[in-house]
Amino acid sequence: MKKLNIVYRIAVVVMIGYLGIENYSLKKRVRQAQENAVMGLMMNNDTSMKMEMFMHMMATDFENEVEAVLNKILNNDGEK
């Protein structure tokens, strides 16, 4: 009975140690995933800002050219 108690305690200690190591590993992976998500959002926002600046520049500086292309597209209705 005493040996069984010792084996039980060793098994509990090993399981707690394993869970601690797994918890640390998962926290590390979650932190890395969060960092990657933040980096992706930053890159997405940067790209969106560049697109917005480009569209604004096209609308203000090249208004006639954009309007000409749009009229050409809209008036053709897909005909070639």
N, CA, C and O atoms as a GROMACS GRO file, in nm:
protein
  320
    1MET      N    1   0.082  -0.119   0.000
    1MET     CA    2   0.000   0.000   0.000
    1MET      C    3   0.087   0.126   0.000
    1MET      O    4   0.055   0.224  -0.066
    2LYS      N    5   0.198   0.121   0.075
    2LYS     CA    6   0.287   0.236   0.083
    2LYS      C    7   0.353   0.262  -0.053
    2LYS      O    8   0.371   0.377  -0.093
    3LYS      N    9   0.389   0.155  -0.125
    3LYS     CA   10   0.449   0.170  -0.257
    3LYS      C   11   0.350   0.230  -0.355
    3LYS      O   12   0.386   0.312  -0.439
    4LEU      N   13   0.226   0.189  -0.344
    4LEU     CA   14   0.122   0.242  -0.432
    4LEU      C   15   0.103   0.392  -0.408
    4LEU      O   16   0.082   0.468  -0.503
    5ASN      N   17   0.110   0.434  -0.285
    5ASN     CA   18   0.098   0.575  -0.250
    5ASN      C   19   0.214   0.655  -0.308
    5ASN      O   20   0.194   0.766  -0.357
    6ILE      N   21   0.333   0.600  -0.302
    6ILE     CA   22   0.451   0.668  -0.356
    6ILE      C   23   0.440   0.678  -0.508
    6ILE      O   24   0.470   0.782  -0.566
    7VAL      N   25   0.398   0.570  -0.574
    7VAL     CA   26   0.381   0.570  -0.719
    7VAL      C   27   0.274   0.672  -0.759
    7VAL      O   28   0.290   0.743  -0.858
    8TYR      N   29   0.169   0.678  -0.682
    8TYR     CA   30   0.060   0.775  -0.709
    8TYR      C   31   0.113   0.918  -0.700
    8TYR      O   32   0.085   1.000  -0.787
    9ARG      N   33   0.189   0.947  -0.595
    9ARG     CA   34   0.243   1.083  -0.578
    9ARG      C   35   0.341   1.119  -0.689
    9ARG      O   36   0.342   1.232  -0.738
   10ILE      N   37   0.424   1.023  -0.728
   10ILE     CA   38   0.519   1.047  -0.838
   10ILE      C   39   0.441   1.076  -0.967
   10ILE      O   40   0.477   1.166  -1.043
   11ALA      N   41   0.335   0.998  -0.992
   11ALA     CA   42   0.255   1.019  -1.112
   11ALA      C   43   0.190   1.156  -1.110
   11ALA      O   44   0.184   1.223  -1.214
   12VAL      N   45   0.141   1.200  -0.995
   12VAL     CA   46   0.080   1.333  -0.984
   12VAL      C   47   0.184   1.442  -1.010
   12VAL      O   48   0.156   1.539  -1.080
   13VAL      N   49   0.303   1.427  -0.954
   13VAL     CA   50   0.410   1.526  -0.973
   13VAL      C   51   0.449   1.532  -1.121
   13VAL      O   52   0.468   1.641  -1.176
   14VAL      N   53   0.461   1.417  -1.184
   14VAL     CA   54   0.498   1.413  -1.326
   14VAL      C   55   0.389   1.478  -1.410
   14VAL      O   56   0.419   1.554  -1.502
   15MET      N   57   0.264   1.450  -1.380
   15MET     CA   58   0.154   1.510  -1.457
   15MET      C   59   0.150   1.661  -1.439
   15MET      O   60   0.128   1.734  -1.535
   16ILE      N   61   0.170   1.709  -1.317
   16ILE     CA   62   0.172   1.854  -1.292
   16ILE      C   63   0.288   1.918  -1.367
   16ILE      O   64   0.272   2.025  -1.425
   17GLY      N   65   0.404   1.854  -1.365
   17GLY     CA   66   0.519   1.905  -1.440
   17GLY      C   67   0.492   1.911  -1.589
   17GLY      O   68   0.524   2.010  -1.655
   18TYR      N   69   0.432   1.805  -1.641
   18TYR     CA   70   0.399   1.802  -1.784
   18TYR      C   71   0.300   1.912  -1.819
   18TYR      O   72   0.316   1.980  -1.920
   19LEU      N   73   0.197   1.930  -1.736
   19LEU     CA   74   0.098   2.035  -1.762
   19LEU      C   75   0.162   2.174  -1.755
   19LEU      O   76   0.125   2.263  -1.832
   20GLY      N   77   0.256   2.192  -1.664
   20GLY     CA   78   0.327   2.321  -1.655
   20GLY      C   79   0.407   2.350  -1.781
   20GLY      O   80   0.405   2.462  -1.833
   21ILE      N   81   0.478   2.248  -1.830
   21ILE     CA   82   0.557   2.265  -1.952
   21ILE      C   83   0.466   2.292  -2.072
   21ILE      O   84   0.495   2.378  -2.154
   22GLU      N   85   0.355   2.219  -2.082
   22GLU     CA   86   0.259   2.240  -2.192
   22GLU      C   87   0.198   2.379  -2.185
   22GLU      O   88   0.181   2.445  -2.288
   23ASN      N   89   0.166   2.424  -2.065
   23ASN     CA   90   0.109   2.557  -2.048
   23ASN      C   91   0.207   2.665  -2.095
   23ASN      O   92   0.168   2.759  -2.164
   24TYR      N   93   0.333   2.650  -2.056
   24TYR     CA   94   0.435   2.745  -2.101
   24TYR      C   95   0.448   2.744  -2.252
   24TYR      O   96   0.456   2.850  -2.315
   25SER      N   97   0.450   2.625  -2.310
   25SER     CA   98   0.462   2.612  -2.456
   25SER      C   99   0.344   2.676  -2.527
   25SER      O  100   0.361   2.745  -2.627
   26LEU      N  101   0.223   2.652  -2.476
   26LEU     CA  102   0.104   2.710  -2.540
   26LEU      C  103   0.101   2.861  -2.526
   26LEU      O  104   0.061   2.930  -2.620
   27LYS      N  105   0.142   2.913  -2.411
   27LYS     CA  106   0.147   3.058  -2.393
   27LYS      C  107   0.244   3.122  -2.493
   27LYS      O  108   0.218   3.229  -2.548
   28LYS      N  109   0.356   3.054  -2.515
   28LYS     CA  110   0.456   3.103  -2.609
   28LYS      C  111   0.399   3.106  -2.752
   28LYS      O  112   0.420   3.202  -2.826
   29ARG      N  113   0.327   2.998  -2.790
   29ARG     CA  114   0.267   2.991  -2.924
   29ARG      C  115   0.157   3.095  -2.942
   29ARG      O  116   0.145   3.156  -3.048
   30VAL      N  117   0.077   3.116  -2.837
   30VAL     CA  118  -0.030   3.217  -2.845
   30VAL      C  119   0.030   3.357  -2.858
   30VAL      O  120  -0.019   3.438  -2.935
   31ARG      N  121   0.136   3.384  -2.783
   31ARG     CA  122   0.202   3.515  -2.791
   31ARG      C  123   0.256   3.538  -2.932
   31ARG      O  124   0.244   3.648  -2.986
   32GLN      N  125   0.315   3.434  -2.992
   32GLN     CA  126   0.368   3.446  -3.128
   32GLN      C  127   0.255   3.468  -3.228
   32GLN      O  128   0.269   3.547  -3.321
   33ALA      N  129   0.143   3.399  -3.210
   33ALA     CA  130   0.028   3.417  -3.299
   33ALA      C  131  -0.028   3.558  -3.287
   33ALA      O  132  -0.066   3.618  -3.387
   34GLN      N  133  -0.033   3.610  -3.165
   34GLN     CA  134  -0.082   3.747  -3.146
   34GLN      C  135   0.011   3.848  -3.213
   34GLN      O  136  -0.036   3.942  -3.276
   35GLU      N  137   0.141   3.828  -3.200
   35GLU     CA  138   0.237   3.918  -3.265
   35GLU      C  139   0.222   3.913  -3.417
   35GLU      O  140   0.227   4.016  -3.483
   36ASN      N  141   0.203   3.793  -3.471
   36ASN     CA  142   0.183   3.780  -3.616
   36ASN      C  143   0.055   3.847  -3.660
   36ASN      O  144   0.051   3.910  -3.766
   37ALA      N  145  -0.050   3.835  -3.580
   37ALA     CA  146  -0.178   3.899  -3.614
   37ALA      C  147  -0.164   4.051  -3.612
   37ALA      O  148  -0.215   4.119  -3.701
   38VAL      N  149  -0.095   4.104  -3.514
   38VAL     CA  150  -0.075   4.249  -3.506
   38VAL      C  151   0.008   4.297  -3.625
   38VAL      O  152  -0.021   4.401  -3.684
   39MET      N  153   0.112   4.220  -3.661
   39MET     CA  154   0.195   4.258  -3.776
   39MET      C  155   0.112   4.257  -3.904
   39MET      O  156   0.125   4.346  -3.988
   40GLY      N  157   0.026   4.156  -3.919
   40GLY     CA  158  -0.061   4.149  -4.036
   40GLY      C  159  -0.156   4.267  -4.042
   40GLY      O  160  -0.179   4.323  -4.150
   41LEU      N  161  -0.212   4.305  -3.929
   41LEU     CA  162  -0.302   4.421  -3.926
   41LEU      C  163  -0.229   4.550  -3.961
   41LEU      O  164  -0.281   4.635  -4.032
   42MET      N  165  -0.106   4.562  -3.909
   42MET     CA  166  -0.028   4.682  -3.940
   42MET      C  167   0.002   4.689  -4.090
   42MET      O  168  -0.008   4.796  -4.151
   43MET      N  169   0.038   4.576  -4.149
   43MET     CA  170   0.068   4.576  -4.292
   43MET      C  171  -0.059   4.603  -4.373
   43MET      O  172  -0.054   4.673  -4.474
   44ASN      N  173  -0.171   4.548  -4.329
   44ASN     CA  174  -0.298   4.569  -4.397
   44ASN      C  175  -0.338   4.716  -4.390
   44ASN      O  176  -0.382   4.773  -4.490
   45ASN      N  177  -0.323   4.778  -4.273
   45ASN     CA  178  -0.356   4.920  -4.259
   45ASN      C  179  -0.265   5.006  -4.345
   45ASN      O  180  -0.310   5.104  -4.405
   46ASP      N  181  -0.137   4.970  -4.351
   46ASP     CA  182  -0.043   5.046  -4.432
   46ASP      C  183  -0.081   5.038  -4.580
   46ASP      O  184  -0.080   5.138  -4.651
   47THR      N  185  -0.116   4.917  -4.625
   47THR     CA  186  -0.157   4.899  -4.764
   47THR      C  187  -0.286   4.974  -4.792
   47THR      O  188  -0.301   5.035  -4.898
   48SER      N  189  -0.379   4.972  -4.698
   48SER     CA  190  -0.505   5.044  -4.716
   48SER      C  191  -0.481   5.194  -4.726
   48SER      O  192  -0.542   5.262  -4.808
   49MET      N  193  -0.391   5.243  -4.642
   49MET     CA  194  -0.361   5.386  -4.647
   49MET      C  195  -0.296   5.424  -4.779
   49MET      O  196  -0.326   5.530  -4.835
   50LYS      N  197  -0.207   5.339  -4.831
   50LYS     CA  198  -0.144   5.366  -4.959
   50LYS      C  199  -0.247   5.366  -5.072
   50LYS      O  200  -0.244   5.451  -5.160
   51MET      N  201  -0.339   5.269  -5.067
   51MET     CA  202  -0.444   5.263  -5.170
   51MET      C  203  -0.534   5.386  -5.162
   51MET      O  204  -0.571   5.443  -5.265
   52GLU      N  205  -0.568   5.428  -5.040
   52GLU     CA  206  -0.653   5.545  -5.024
   52GLU      C  207  -0.582   5.670  -5.076
   52GLU      O  208  -0.644   5.753  -5.142
   53MET      N  209  -0.453   5.683  -5.046
   53MET     CA  210  -0.377   5.798  -5.096
   53MET      C  211  -0.372   5.796  -5.248
   53MET      O  212  -0.388   5.899  -5.313
   54PHE      N  213  -0.350   5.677  -5.306
   54PHE     CA  214  -0.344   5.665  -5.451
   54PHE      C  215  -0.477   5.702  -5.514
   54PHE      O  216  -0.481   5.777  -5.612
   55MET      N  217  -0.587   5.651  -5.459
   55MET     CA  218  -0.719   5.681  -5.513
   55MET      C  219  -0.752   5.830  -5.499
   55MET      O  220  -0.810   5.889  -5.590
   56HIS      N  221  -0.714   5.890  -5.388
   56HIS     CA  222  -0.737   6.033  -5.369
   56HIS      C  223  -0.656   6.114  -5.470
   56HIS      O  224  -0.706   6.209  -5.529
   57MET      N  225  -0.531   6.074  -5.489
   57MET     CA  226  -0.446   6.144  -5.585
   57MET      C  227  -0.503   6.129  -5.727
   57MET      O  228  -0.506   6.225  -5.803
   58MET      N  229  -0.549   6.010  -5.761
   58MET     CA  230  -0.608   5.988  -5.893
   58MET      C  231  -0.734   6.072  -5.912
   58MET      O  232  -0.758   6.126  -6.020
   59ALA      N  233  -0.812   6.083  -5.807
   59ALA     CA  234  -0.937   6.158  -5.817
   59ALA      C  235  -0.914   6.308  -5.826
   59ALA      O  236  -0.992   6.378  -5.891
   60THR      N  237  -0.809   6.358  -5.763
   60THR     CA  238  -0.786   6.503  -5.764
   60THR      C  239  -0.693   6.546  -5.877
   60THR      O  240  -0.723   6.642  -5.949
   61ASP      N  241  -0.581   6.478  -5.893
   61ASP     CA  242  -0.482   6.521  -5.990
   61ASP      C  243  -0.512   6.477  -6.133
   61ASP      O  244  -0.483   6.548  -6.228
   62PHE      N  245  -0.571   6.360  -6.146
   62PHE     CA  246  -0.596   6.304  -6.279
   62PHE      C  247  -0.745   6.284  -6.302
   62PHE      O  248  -0.788   6.182  -6.356
   63GLU      N  249  -0.821   6.382  -6.262
   63GLU     CA  250  -0.966   6.368  -6.268
   63GLU      C  251  -1.014   6.345  -6.411
   63GLU      O  252  -1.102   6.262  -6.434
   64ASN      N  253  -0.959   6.417  -6.506
   64ASN     CA  254  -1.003   6.402  -6.645
   64ASN      C  255  -0.969   6.264  -6.702
   64ASN      O  256  -1.049   6.204  -6.774
   65GLU      N  257  -0.850   6.214  -6.668
   65GLU     CA  258  -0.810   6.084  -6.719
   65GLU      C  259  -0.898   5.972  -6.661
   65GLU      O  260  -0.940   5.882  -6.732
   66VAL      N  261  -0.924   5.980  -6.531
   66VAL     CA  262  -1.009   5.880  -6.467
   66VAL      C  263  -1.149   5.886  -6.524
   66VAL      O  264  -1.211   5.783  -6.551
   67GLU      N  265  -1.199   6.006  -6.541
   67GLU     CA  266  -1.334   6.022  -6.596
   67GLU      C  267  -1.341   5.969  -6.739
   67GLU      O  268  -1.442   5.908  -6.776
   68ALA      N  269  -1.238   5.991  -6.818
   68ALA     CA  270  -1.237   5.941  -6.955
   68ALA      C  271  -1.237   5.789  -6.958
   68ALA      O  272  -1.308   5.728  -7.038
   69VAL      N  273  -1.159   5.728  -6.872
   69VAL     CA  274  -1.155   5.581  -6.868
   69VAL      C  275  -1.288   5.526  -6.820
   69VAL      O  276  -1.338   5.428  -6.877
   70LEU      N  277  -1.346   5.586  -6.719
   70LEU     CA  278  -1.475   5.539  -6.669
   70LEU      C  279  -1.584   5.554  -6.775
   70LEU      O  280  -1.666   5.464  -6.792
   71ASN      N  281  -1.585   5.666  -6.844
   71ASN     CA  282  -1.685   5.685  -6.950
   71ASN      C  283  -1.669   5.582  -7.060
   71ASN      O  284  -1.767   5.529  -7.113
   72LYS      N  285  -1.543   5.555  -7.095
   72LYS     CA  286  -1.517   5.454  -7.198
   72LYS      C  287  -1.568   5.317  -7.153
   72LYS      O  288  -1.628   5.245  -7.232
   73ILE      N  289  -1.545   5.282  -7.028
   73ILE     CA  290  -1.589   5.153  -6.975
   73ILE      C  291  -1.741   5.148  -6.968
   73ILE      O  292  -1.802   5.049  -7.009
   74LEU      N  293  -1.802   5.254  -6.916
   74LEU     CA  294  -1.947   5.254  -6.896
   74LEU      C  295  -2.024   5.264  -7.028
   74LEU      O  296  -2.133   5.207  -7.039
   75ASN      N  297  -1.971   5.333  -7.125
   75ASN     CA  298  -2.042   5.351  -7.251
   75ASN      C  299  -2.030   5.228  -7.341
   75ASN      O  300  -2.118   5.206  -7.424
   76ASN      N  301  -1.925   5.148  -7.326
   76ASN     CA  302  -1.911   5.030  -7.409
   76ASN      C  303  -2.003   4.918  -7.366
   76ASN      O  304  -2.044   4.839  -7.450
   77ASP      N  305  -2.036   4.909  -7.239
   77ASP     CA  306  -2.124   4.805  -7.186
   77ASP      C  307  -2.077   4.665  -7.224
   77ASP      O  308  -2.160   4.577  -7.248
   78GLY      N  309  -1.949   4.644  -7.229
   78GLY     CA  310  -1.898   4.510  -7.258
   78GLY      C  311  -1.884   4.479  -7.405
   78GLY      O  312  -1.839   4.369  -7.439
   79GLU      N  313  -1.921   4.570  -7.496
   79GLU     CA  314  -1.909   4.544  -7.640
   79GLU      C  315  -1.765   4.560  -7.683
   79GLU      O  316  -1.691   4.644  -7.630
   80LYS      N  317  -1.727   4.479  -7.781
   80LYS     CA  318  -1.589   4.490  -7.833
   80LYS      C  319  -1.590   4.518  -7.980
   80LYS      O  320  -1.484   4.530  -8.041
   0.00000   0.00000   0.00000
